[in-house]
Amino acid sequence: MNETYLSDPQLFTLDAVYLIESRDKTEMLKRIASKQIEEEKQFLSAVSKKIDLHIWNAVYTREMMKLGAARSYLHRVYNRFYTSISKQSSLSDLHSLELEMAAAYFDLFIGDLDEAESFVANKILPYLHMNIEHHLSIRKLSEDLEISAGYASSCFKKEMGISIMKYAKKIKIERAKILLSTTNKSIFEISMILCFHDQGHFSKTFKSLTGMSPTHYRRKLPASQPSF
């Protein structure tokens, strides 16, 4: 029996494009979460959801290219999610991946990325966002970007007012907050996804930047907050 593919209606509106162009990550994630609730009620098949996410992956890439994102970075993000989408087997897992995908693309162009004027900082910022799920070090960064470690550190600190590694921790914790609020992944799983040394290191870093533990943060989420 062949299954009929039902496309995501939002693919045929300009709302998503507007949110990407305006870089409104919060509203985009809110709309995705709301849409996912309806998909759960309608028992959307994993097959249809996979097709939708492959299309969304291409849409995000196209729109980010319009905004000037480097093709080399986008190529890596696109391939990562293309592979991840194919590996998922349940609607729940695909919903989690959808939110992660939106956050990853938006993180390339929001906040500090608009503020940096230094050529070096503008090379480092997307690199950090692109490698948020990897172990980061000044040495590896300087080798990959072909910039001396000392020069990279001094330029970044001068431009952004924060060290490279502190900034890296900050964006990892921002991603952790999204995972805590939109998925049912355990604290341990999230710490591993974001490449912290262990769960204790992750919890300590999270609390130092937010004032509360990851567990406390999740408990304080509104009762209506979707978790997939």
Secondary structure, 3 states (H helix, E strand, C coil): CCCCCCCCHHHHCCHHHHHHHCCCHHHHHHHHHHHHHHHHHCCCCHHHHHHHHHHHHHHHHHHHHHCCCCHHHHHHHHHHHHHHHHHCCCHHHHHHHHHHHHHHHHHCCCCHHHHCCCHHHHHHHHHHHHCCCCCCCHHHHHHHHCCCHHHHHHHHHHHHCCCHHHHHHHHHHHHHHHHHHHCCCCHHHHHHHCCCCCHHHHHHHHHHHHCCCHHHHHHCCCCCCCCC
